[in-house]
Amino acid sequence: GAVVSQHPSRVICKSGTSVKIECRSLDFQATTMFWYRQFPKKSLMLMATSNEGSKATYEQGVEKDKFLINHASLTLSTLTVTSAHPEDSSFYICSARVDRGLGEKLFFGSGTQLSVL
Amino acid sequence: GQNIDQPTEMTATEGAIVQINCTYQTSGFNGLFWYQQHAGEAPTFLSYNVLDGLEEKGRFSSFLSRSKGYSYLLLKELQMKDSASYLCAVRDQEGYQKVTFGTGTKLQVIP
């Protein structure tokens, strides 16, 4: 199966700082990756679709300047939470879609628990 | 727009059978997924349906009716480790075929 690695798994930061989360596809190329946010006891909310070599597509209500997404290669997408505030504390998960063969599935990273003090 | 509905919580007894329903109204349809998510962990894939009918995989089965916008996940011979949230998700045909998740159903299996 395909493996998606997400790092870090947990981060605690001060209010006003920026945090970068990495999502890597380890054994396949992913032209499309997705970033989700999950609040406690809630389902996954799609934040944006990350496309290799082009700008990300953000969902309504998600601030582009707040959540910077970069998909510079076929195996790496990053999400940067800029000027983080306590309300940004959440569980962030990335997923990747394989272009062929296993296209019926999304492969998820292990998630990043962000706590902003 | 996308609207996916699932019951919020369910309780079932160990060894029994439970059915988790999901209804959806989406602007496009290109497959429905079921995922299992234990607290604090990432979701894991359970099943995928794109055609009408029942897909069976061990203790888990998933059913789809596209005309009714309806799916269910059937769990047989429940085990305590099946206590988790079960997420229904629909892939649409717009843009980059994004997947939208339902609110999830928290299943508690009791002895």
Chai-1 contact restraints between the chains, C-beta under 6 A:
chainA,res_idxA,chainB,res_idxB,connection_type,confidence,min_distance_angstrom,max_distance_angstrom,comment,restraint_id
A,T32,B,Y96,contact,1.0,0.0,6.0,A-B,restraint_1
A,S43,B,L87,contact,1.0,0.0,6.0,A-B,restraint_2
A,S43,B,F101,contact,1.0,0.0,6.0,A-B,restraint_3
A,S43,B,T103,contact,1.0,0.0,6.0,A-B,restraint_4
A,S43,B,G104,contact,1.0,0.0,6.0,A-B,restraint_5
A,L44,B,F101,contact,1.0,0.0,6.0,A-B,restraint_6
A,T49,B,Y96,contact,1.0,0.0,6.0,A-B,restraint_7
A,T49,B,K98,contact,1.0,0.0,6.0,A-B,restraint_8
A,I93,B,A42,contact,1.0,0.0,6.0,A-B,restraint_9
A,E104,B,Y48,contact,1.0,0.0,6.0,A-B,restraint_10
A,K105,B,F45,contact,1.0,0.0,6.0,A-B,restraint_11
A,L106,B,V99,contact,1.0,0.0,6.0,A-B,restraint_12
A,F108,B,A42,contact,1.0,0.0,6.0,A-B,restraint_13
A,F108,B,P43,contact,1.0,0.0,6.0,A-B,restraint_14
A,S110,B,A42,contact,1.0,0.0,6.0,A-B,restraint_15
A,G111,B,A42,contact,1.0,0.0,6.0,A-B,restraint_16
